[in-house]
Amino acid sequence: MRIISFIALLTAFACNTSDVAESPAPDEAAGESTETAETAEAEAPHGEEADHEAHAEAAEGATGEGPIAFGDPLTDRELVTLATIAGDPSSYAGQTVKTEGEIAAVCQRMGCWMEMRAEGVEPIRVPMAGHSFFLPKDVSGRHATIEGEVAVRELSEGEREHLESEGALATAQTLQISATGVVLN
């Protein structure tokens, strides 16, 4: 985890940008996010003007066997099944949850979102909160445990087109979890 934090710090320094949040060391307390998933999406679009390639490259070098963490460390919060969240998403809206599932797809441009599925559940969107970290593009099929804020919202036509151009399939889904931390297993 410290290596990922160090990489995030180095890439933030190299890009001379303040829009990349540092990942705290595992012994630091994990705080609650103060921005909502909708705010993070609106404030951190990833268009051509946002240069996140160095950060995405750092994620690419982080693949390997065994568990590997990205973003904030996961808390000891109780695990809620993806099926439970998907069964009544409005009751979880605005709440931070920890859940798990299989990675169905990853953004092929930078690794800034994934789609997660579980048995009996349509894939859901999981953007990386505020583009503060990225996943390797080749982790589809791996099991992941995530923590983040649940949101229920429809994507605009422009957002759908943009995500579909990067390989997204779950663009009609209104449920999303803005991940603050991800552990690939």
Secondary structure as the mmCIF struct_conf table of DSSP 4:
data_model
#
loop_
_struct_conf.conf_type_id
_struct_conf.id
_struct_conf.beg_label_comp_id
_struct_conf.beg_label_asym_id
_struct_conf.beg_label_seq_id
_struct_conf.end_label_comp_id
_struct_conf.end_label_asym_id
_struct_conf.end_label_seq_id
HELX_RH_AL_P HELX_RH_AL_P1 ARG A 2 CYS A 15
TURN_TY1_P TURN_TY1_P1 ASN A 16 ASN A 16
BEND BEND1 SER A 18 VAL A 20
HELX_LH_PP_P HELX_LH_PP_P1 ALA A 21 ALA A 25
TURN_TY1_P TURN_TY1_P2 PRO A 26 ASP A 27
BEND BEND2 GLU A 28 GLU A 28
HELX_LH_PP_P HELX_LH_PP_P2 ALA A 29 SER A 33
BEND BEND3 GLU A 35 GLU A 35
HELX_RH_AL_P HELX_RH_AL_P2 ALA A 37 GLU A 43
BEND BEND4 GLY A 47 GLY A 47
TURN_TY1_P TURN_TY1_P3 GLU A 48 GLU A 49
BEND BEND5 ALA A 50 ALA A 50
HELX_RH_AL_P HELX_RH_AL_P3 GLU A 53 GLU A 60
TURN_TY1_P TURN_TY1_P4 GLY A 61 ALA A 62
BEND BEND6 GLU A 65 GLY A 66
STRN STRN1 ILE A 68 GLY A 71
BEND BEND7 ASP A 72 ASP A 72
HELX_LH_PP_P HELX_LH_PP_P3 PRO A 73 LEU A 74
BEND BEND8 ASP A 76 ASP A 76
HELX_LH_PP_P HELX_LH_PP_P4 ARG A 77 GLU A 78
STRN STRN2 LEU A 79 LEU A 79
HELX_RH_AL_P HELX_RH_AL_P4 LEU A 82 GLY A 87
BEND BEND9 ASP A 88 ASP A 88
HELX_RH_3T_P HELX_RH_3T_P1 PRO A 89 SER A 91
TURN_TY1_P TURN_TY1_P5 TYR A 92 GLY A 94
STRN STRN3 THR A 96 VAL A 106
BEND BEND10 GLN A 108 GLY A 111
STRN STRN4 TRP A 113 ALA A 118
TURN_TY1_P TURN_TY1_P6 GLU A 119 GLY A 120
STRN STRN5 VAL A 121 PRO A 127
STRN STRN6 MET A 128 MET A 128
HELX_RH_3T_P HELX_RH_3T_P2 ALA A 129 HIS A 131
TURN_TY1_P TURN_TY1_P7 LYS A 137 ASP A 138
TURN_TY1_P TURN_TY1_P8 SER A 140 GLY A 141
STRN STRN7 HIS A 143 VAL A 152
HELX_LH_PP_P HELX_LH_PP_P5 GLU A 154 SER A 156
HELX_RH_AL_P HELX_RH_AL_P5 GLU A 157 SER A 165
TURN_TY1_P TURN_TY1_P9 GLU A 166 GLY A 167
TURN_TY1_P TURN_TY1_P10 THR A 171 ALA A 172
STRN STRN8 LEU A 175 LEU A 184
#
